[in-house]
Amino acid sequence: MKPARVHFDPARGLLVGTFDDGVTVENVDLRELADCMFAAGARHGHVTMSDWREGDTAPAAGEKITFNHRLNQLGRGIG
């Protein structure tokens, strides 16, 4: 398990996941980002995400739920 943070890069239109050790994963699709981050060691409950207080770096509404749901599925061995 590796702690990480996810934010949106509006200039490039990408979701960016950054691990505490500096490893970065980027993708336009949130579910694919979750898959890649899970493969790199991210687990549900150990990834933070920008929110509305951080302005345009916050992923769109509902994406935090989608991302965490996907990490939870992967952790339970579901699809």
Secondary structure, DSSP 8 states (H G I E B T S, - for coil): ---EEEEEETTTTEEEEEETTS-EEEESSHHHHHHHHHHTT--TTSEEE--GGGGGGS--TTHHHHHHHHHHHHHTT--
